[in-house]
């Protein structure tokens, strides 16, 4: 045969030997191979995985990490957004590269319809597999007595367990209960009392899985951690302090987060909100609420100067009313500006209110949780 044919034969043979080594082809005799069924799909998947790893390395800009291409992560992934883009231009599906507090870098393919502009690079994000049991649901089920969850019981238990900020912890549970109430899973009987079904965990899991198949993505902070260290407001770092930062690894971004948490305590000490006792950080009671209130007071003053209106801070349990004018992004999160003609209030924003821009709304604050009243007949607590 001519040299060109010979070259082609050699290339083909080399490729078949490579596929054989990968377990995708089987040699029948000297010149015949049998290809495995599904070989192209396997090669395709391997190619995509390779592309994903290249994307992760590029996003990390030379930082060394163990890379994980998570098709279906089983545990929540929390970390810094190191990169983002479209994984699938055709179907408008994005991807994130998350530099995790577990010390590893994760490539995550997002469900369709997630707006990448809402997820800033260097912001802190949490990705959870949907349809998994949430710790908050397990707590609710454990605390409920005779099918009733009572916030008063929960606060008492937390105080006995020396929880640093029992009210914030309970507020997170109340937010979840209100979401479950809207889904028809629990019932609010009185202020601070919910009726909880015996199969709460199962129903809650089904509800989550239907609401967001695939991954549930939540932005925990739009600010990079170095900007959170000296910020006046309830930051993600503060929530790690109040909660339990023991899930933060000592490697990679986890190590950076640990350093930032220590620096944050030093800063809070200058504000009279924390002190070191040996290696232990002692935090002011209701730290998150105090930081949020300071953040709102400063933002209210600035907005007041811009608009010529008077800012009014809302008291706990009080109802704020007014026309929803705009939302603003603060250190403590995103807030909606309600204008009542005499002045304005700032209330924690939720996606559900965005469609009501320019409309009259009311909202009630209880601790860190908020109940939005979108129409006189309907209240949505989130």
C-alpha positions as CSV (number, residue, x, y, z in Angstrom):
1,X,0.0,0.0,0.0
2,X,1.1,3.6,-0.4
3,X,2.7,5.5,2.5
4,X,-0.4,7.6,3.2
5,X,-2.6,4.5,3.7
6,X,0.0,3.1,5.9
7,X,0.1,6.3,8.0
8,X,-3.7,6.2,8.3
9,X,-3.6,2.5,9.3
10,X,-1.0,3.3,12.0
11,X,-3.0,6.3,13.4
12,X,-6.2,4.1,13.5
13,X,-4.4,1.3,15.2
14,X,-2.9,3.7,17.8
15,X,-6.4,5.1,18.4
16,X,-8.0,1.7,18.9
17,X,-5.2,0.7,21.3
18,X,-5.9,3.8,23.2
19,X,-9.6,3.0,23.4
20,X,-8.7,-0.5,24.4
21,X,-6.6,0.9,27.3
22,X,-9.6,3.0,28.3
23,X,-11.9,-0.1,28.3
24,X,-13.9,1.3,25.4
25,X,-12.8,-1.3,22.7
26,X,-11.9,-4.9,22.8
27,X,-9.4,-6.6,20.5
28,X,-10.8,-9.6,18.7
29,X,-7.6,-10.5,16.7
30,X,-4.6,-8.8,15.2
31,X,-6.6,-6.5,13.0
32,X,-10.1,-6.4,14.5
33,X,-11.5,-4.6,17.5
34,X,-15.0,-4.5,18.9
35,X,-16.2,-1.1,20.1
36,X,-18.2,-0.9,23.3
37,X,-21.8,0.2,23.1
38,X,-22.2,3.8,24.2
39,X,-18.6,4.6,23.5
40,X,-19.3,8.0,21.9
41,X,-21.4,9.1,24.8
42,X,-18.6,8.1,27.2
43,X,-16.0,9.9,25.2
44,X,-18.3,12.9,25.0
45,X,-18.8,12.9,28.8
46,X,-15.0,12.6,29.2
47,X,-14.4,15.5,26.9
48,X,-16.9,17.7,28.8
49,X,-15.3,16.7,32.1
50,X,-11.9,17.7,30.7
51,X,-13.3,21.0,29.5
52,X,-14.8,21.6,32.9
53,X,-11.4,21.0,34.6
54,X,-9.7,23.4,32.2
55,X,-12.4,26.0,33.1
56,X,-11.8,25.4,36.9
57,X,-8.1,25.8,36.6
58,X,-8.5,29.0,34.5
59,X,-10.9,30.5,37.1
60,X,-8.5,29.7,40.0
61,X,-5.7,31.7,38.3
62,X,-2.9,29.5,39.5
63,X,-4.2,28.7,43.0
64,X,-3.8,25.0,43.7
65,X,-6.9,23.1,44.6
66,X,-8.4,19.6,44.3
67,X,-10.9,20.0,41.5
68,X,-14.3,18.3,41.6
69,X,-16.7,18.2,38.7
70,X,-20.0,17.7,40.6
71,X,-22.8,16.3,38.5
72,X,-25.0,15.8,41.5
73,X,-23.4,16.9,44.8
74,X,-24.9,15.2,47.8
75,X,-23.9,17.8,50.4
76,X,-24.2,21.6,50.3
77,X,-21.3,23.4,48.7
78,X,-20.4,26.9,50.1
79,X,-17.7,29.1,48.8
80,X,-16.5,32.0,46.7
81,X,-17.6,32.3,43.1
82,X,-14.3,32.1,41.3
83,X,-15.8,32.0,37.7
84,X,-19.0,31.7,35.8
85,X,-20.3,31.5,32.3
86,X,-22.6,29.6,29.9
87,X,-22.1,25.8,29.9
88,X,-24.7,25.3,27.2
89,X,-25.4,28.3,25.0
90,X,-28.3,26.6,23.3
91,X,-30.3,26.1,26.5
92,X,-29.2,29.1,28.5
93,X,-27.6,27.0,31.2
94,X,-24.9,28.5,33.2
95,X,-22.0,27.1,35.2
96,X,-20.2,28.3,38.4
97,X,-16.7,27.6,39.6
98,X,-17.0,27.6,43.4
99,X,-13.8,27.8,45.5
100,X,-15.3,25.9,48.4
101,X,-14.8,26.4,52.2
102,X,-14.1,22.6,52.1
103,X,-10.8,23.4,50.5
104,X,-11.8,22.1,47.1
105,X,-12.9,23.8,43.8
106,X,-16.2,22.7,42.4
107,X,-17.5,23.0,38.8
108,X,-21.3,23.2,39.0
109,X,-23.7,23.1,36.1
110,X,-26.7,25.2,37.0
111,X,-30.3,24.5,36.3
112,X,-31.8,26.5,33.4
113,X,-33.2,30.0,34.0
114,X,-30.7,31.1,36.7
115,X,-29.7,34.7,36.1
116,X,-25.8,34.8,36.2
117,X,-25.8,38.6,36.7
118,X,-27.3,38.0,40.1
119,X,-24.2,35.9,41.1
120,X,-21.2,38.2,41.2
121,X,-17.7,36.8,41.0
122,X,-16.0,36.7,44.5
123,X,-19.5,36.7,46.1
124,X,-20.3,33.9,48.5
125,X,-22.7,31.3,47.3
126,X,-24.4,28.1,48.6
127,X,-25.4,25.3,46.2
128,X,-27.6,22.6,47.7
129,X,-28.9,19.5,46.0
130,X,-32.7,19.9,46.1
131,X,-34.9,17.3,47.6
132,X,-32.5,16.7,50.5
133,X,-33.5,16.8,54.1
134,X,-32.7,20.2,55.5
135,X,-31.2,20.5,59.1
136,X,-33.8,23.2,59.8
137,X,-36.6,20.8,59.1
138,X,-35.0,18.1,61.3
139,X,-34.8,20.7,64.2
140,X,-38.4,21.7,63.7
141,X,-39.5,18.0,63.8
142,X,-37.4,17.4,66.9
143,X,-38.6,20.5,68.9
144,X,-42.3,19.9,68.1
145,X,-44.3,18.5,71.0
146,X,-47.6,16.8,70.3
147,X,-47.5,18.1,66.7
148,X,-46.8,21.8,67.8
149,X,-43.7,23.8,67.2
150,X,-43.4,26.8,69.6
151,X,-40.8,29.5,69.2
152,X,-40.8,30.0,73.0
153,X,-39.8,26.4,73.6
154,X,-37.1,26.6,71.0
155,X,-35.6,29.8,72.5
156,X,-35.5,28.2,75.9
157,X,-33.7,25.1,74.6
158,X,-31.2,27.2,72.7
159,X,-30.5,29.3,75.8
160,X,-29.9,26.1,77.8
161,X,-27.5,24.9,75.1
162,X,-25.7,28.3,75.3
163,X,-26.5,29.3,71.8
164,X,-24.9,32.6,71.1
165,X,-27.8,34.2,69.3
166,X,-31.0,32.2,70.0
167,X,-33.3,34.7,68.4
168,X,-31.5,34.6,65.1
169,X,-31.5,30.8,65.1
170,X,-35.3,30.8,65.8
171,X,-35.9,33.4,63.1
172,X,-34.3,31.1,60.5
173,X,-36.7,28.3,61.6
174,X,-39.7,30.7,61.4
175,X,-38.7,31.7,57.9
176,X,-38.7,28.1,56.9
177,X,-42.0,27.4,58.7
178,X,-43.6,30.3,56.8
179,X,-42.4,28.9,53.5
180,X,-43.8,25.5,54.4
181,X,-47.1,27.2,55.5
182,X,-47.4,28.8,52.0
183,X,-46.9,25.3,50.6
184,X,-49.8,24.0,52.8
185,X,-47.5,21.7,54.8
186,X,-47.7,23.4,58.2
187,X,-50.3,25.6,59.8
188,X,-49.8,28.7,61.9
189,X,-52.2,28.5,64.9
190,X,-51.1,31.5,66.9
191,X,-48.2,33.9,67.0
192,X,-45.1,31.7,67.4
193,X,-47.1,28.4,67.3
194,X,-47.3,26.1,64.3
195,X,-49.0,22.8,63.7
196,X,-46.5,20.4,62.2
197,X,-47.5,17.1,60.5
198,X,-45.8,13.8,61.7
199,X,-44.4,13.3,58.2
200,X,-42.9,16.8,58.0
201,X,-39.5,15.7,56.7
202,X,-40.9,13.7,53.8
203,X,-43.3,16.4,52.8
204,X,-40.7,19.2,53.0
205,X,-38.3,17.2,50.9
206,X,-40.9,16.6,48.2
207,X,-41.8,20.3,48.2
208,X,-38.2,21.3,47.7
209,X,-37.6,18.8,45.0
210,X,-40.6,20.0,43.0
211,X,-39.7,23.7,43.6
212,X,-36.2,23.5,42.2
213,X,-35.1,20.3,40.5
214,X,-31.3,19.9,40.3
215,X,-29.4,22.4,42.4
216,X,-30.8,25.1,44.5
217,X,-28.4,28.2,44.4
218,X,-28.5,31.0,46.9
219,X,-26.2,34.0,47.1
220,X,-25.1,34.3,50.7
221,X,-23.2,37.6,50.2
222,X,-22.5,39.8,47.2
223,X,-19.3,41.1,49.0
224,X,-15.9,39.3,48.7
225,X,-14.7,38.2,52.2
226,X,-11.9,40.8,52.4
227,X,-14.5,43.5,52.0
228,X,-16.7,41.9,54.7
229,X,-13.9,42.1,57.4
230,X,-14.4,45.9,58.0
231,X,-18.0,46.3,56.8
232,X,-20.7,47.7,59.1
233,X,-23.5,45.3,58.6
234,X,-24.5,41.6,59.2
235,X,-22.0,39.8,56.9
236,X,-21.6,36.2,55.9
237,X,-18.6,36.1,58.2
238,X,-20.7,37.2,61.1
239,X,-23.2,34.4,60.4
240,X,-20.3,31.9,60.5
241,X,-19.3,33.4,63.9
242,X,-22.8,33.2,65.3
243,X,-23.4,29.8,63.8
244,X,-20.6,27.4,63.8
245,X,-17.6,27.9,61.5
246,X,-16.3,24.3,62.2
247,X,-17.3,23.2,58.7
248,X,-14.6,25.6,57.3
249,X,-11.6,23.5,56.2
250,X,-8.1,24.6,57.0
251,X,-7.1,24.5,53.3
252,X,-7.6,26.6,50.2
253,X,-10.4,29.1,50.4
254,X,-11.4,27.5,53.8
255,X,-8.1,28.8,55.2
256,X,-8.7,32.3,53.7
257,X,-12.2,32.3,55.2
258,X,-10.8,31.3,58.7
259,X,-8.3,34.1,58.6
260,X,-11.0,36.6,57.5
261,X,-13.3,35.3,60.4
262,X,-10.5,36.0,62.9
263,X,-9.9,39.5,61.4
264,X,-13.6,40.1,61.6
265,X,-13.5,39.4,65.4
266,X,-10.6,41.9,65.7
267,X,-12.7,44.5,63.9
268,X,-15.9,43.8,65.9
269,X,-13.8,44.3,69.0
270,X,-12.9,47.8,67.9
271,X,-16.7,48.4,67.6
272,X,-17.4,47.0,71.1
273,X,-19.2,44.0,69.7
274,X,-16.7,41.2,70.5
275,X,-13.7,40.4,72.5
276,X,-11.1,37.6,72.6
277,X,-10.9,35.5,75.7
278,X,-7.8,33.5,74.9
279,X,-8.5,31.7,71.7
280,X,-12.3,32.1,72.1
281,X,-14.3,34.9,70.6
282,X,-17.0,36.3,72.8
283,X,-19.7,38.1,70.8
284,X,-22.2,40.7,71.8
285,X,-25.7,39.3,72.3
286,X,-27.9,39.8,69.2
287,X,-24.8,40.6,67.2
288,X,-26.5,40.2,63.7
289,X,-29.5,42.4,64.6
290,X,-27.2,45.1,66.0
291,X,-25.0,45.1,62.9
292,X,-28.0,45.2,60.6
293,X,-29.5,48.1,62.5
294,X,-26.3,50.1,62.3
295,X,-26.1,49.3,58.5
296,X,-29.7,50.4,58.0
297,X,-29.3,53.6,60.0
298,X,-26.2,54.6,57.9
299,X,-28.0,53.7,54.6
300,X,-31.2,55.5,55.7
301,X,-29.2,58.7,56.5
302,X,-27.6,58.6,53.0
303,X,-30.8,57.9,51.2
304,X,-32.6,60.6,53.2
305,X,-30.0,63.1,52.1
306,X,-30.5,62.0,48.4
307,X,-34.4,62.0,48.5
308,X,-35.1,64.7,51.1
309,X,-37.2,62.2,53.0
310,X,-37.0,61.0,56.6
311,X,-35.8,57.5,57.3
312,X,-37.8,55.6,59.9
313,X,-36.3,52.4,61.5
314,X,-39.0,49.7,62.0
315,X,-39.4,48.3,65.5
316,X,-39.7,44.5,66.1
317,X,-43.2,43.3,65.4
318,X,-44.2,46.6,63.8
319,X,-45.8,46.9,60.3
320,X,-44.2,49.0,57.6
321,X,-46.4,50.3,54.8
322,X,-45.7,52.3,51.7
323,X,-45.2,52.3,48.0
324,X,-42.3,50.0,46.9
325,X,-40.0,52.4,45.2
326,X,-36.7,50.4,44.6
327,X,-34.4,47.9,46.2
328,X,-30.9,48.6,47.4
329,X,-28.0,46.2,48.0
330,X,-26.5,46.7,51.5
331,X,-23.8,44.8,53.4
332,X,-26.6,43.1,55.3
333,X,-28.4,42.0,52.1
334,X,-30.9,43.5,49.8
335,X,-33.6,45.8,51.1
336,X,-36.8,47.3,49.7
337,X,-37.5,51.0,50.1
338,X,-41.2,51.6,51.2
339,X,-42.3,55.2,50.8
340,X,-45.4,56.2,52.9
341,X,-45.5,59.9,51.8
342,X,-44.0,61.2,55.1
343,X,-40.8,59.2,55.0
344,X,-39.5,55.8,54.1
345,X,-38.5,52.5,55.7
346,X,-36.1,49.8,54.6
347,X,-37.4,46.2,54.8
348,X,-35.6,43.0,53.8
349,X,-36.2,42.4,50.1
350,X,-37.5,39.1,48.7
351,X,-37.8,38.1,45.0
352,X,-41.6,37.9,45.4
353,X,-41.9,41.7,45.7
354,X,-40.0,42.6,42.6
355,X,-43.2,42.3,40.5
356,X,-44.9,44.9,42.7
357,X,-42.6,47.8,42.0
358,X,-44.6,51.1,42.3
359,X,-47.4,49.4,44.3
360,X,-48.6,49.8,47.9
361,X,-47.3,47.0,50.1
362,X,-46.9,46.3,53.8
363,X,-44.5,44.1,55.7
364,X,-44.1,43.0,59.4
365,X,-40.7,42.4,60.9
366,X,-40.1,39.8,63.6
367,X,-36.4,39.5,64.5
368,X,-34.6,38.6,61.3
369,X,-37.7,37.3,59.6
370,X,-40.2,39.3,57.5
371,X,-43.8,38.8,56.5
372,X,-44.7,40.6,53.3
373,X,-48.4,41.5,52.7
374,X,-48.8,41.9,49.0
375,X,-52.6,42.2,49.0
376,X,-54.9,43.0,51.8
377,X,-56.0,39.3,51.8
378,X,-52.6,37.6,51.4
379,X,-49.5,37.5,53.5
380,X,-46.3,36.0,52.4
381,X,-43.7,35.3,55.0
382,X,-40.3,34.5,53.8
